[in-house]
């Protein structure tokens, strides 16, 4: 009986020794004890805001103004100071207080004015004439009488205040039947020249 008990004790001791040797190499976590687990925060990648390229406004493009050529000055006088007259000009007549379009004809010695309803009469012992020209009724003393070529009828010559450019003259006009006004050599002599290629060279004046 003692041998059996002794043998059991030996087996028990051997088993305990083996159990101890198994537990020693690595320490096992204690059962029932709270194990602290490190908290690992998830790493959130840094999101940088999208940088949009700066849009600069386009520079204002100003329209390029075309350089206008300088106006060529109108030549209204010759080098020796005479007025240049076109084939047609505007003349101011004091008697009718209006501008009248006239023809410049240096081949005609005396200026002419177209008339109608011509009446001769006397005033203060002097010869006068009443006539219509351009729809206006005019009365003027007769300076002299003249005859047209091949016509025995006398034509009255009167003076009218004529303004053209810088010229302001009492000009003789022969009264003829018809319409229109012509300035002849008696108006342009020594003070003006005619340029047949131009019209209305001189400005309107009163």
NORLINVEN-V820307 format. One record per run of one state. SS is the DSSP state (helix for helix, strand for strand, loop for the rest). FROM is the first residue (numbers start at 1). LEN is the number of residues. Records with the same first field share a line. If there is no record, write none. Layout:
SS = FROM-LEN ; FROM-LEN
//
This chain:
loop = 1-1 ; 25-52 ; 78-5 ; 87-1 ; 94-4 ; 105-6 ; 124-2 ; 134-2 ; 142-2 ; 148-6 ; 165-2 ; 178-3 ; 184-1 ; 189-3 ; 196-11
helix = 2-23 ; 185-4
strand = 77-1 ; 83-4 ; 88-6 ; 98-7 ; 111-13 ; 126-8 ; 136-6 ; 144-4 ; 154-11 ; 167-11 ; 181-3 ; 192-4
//
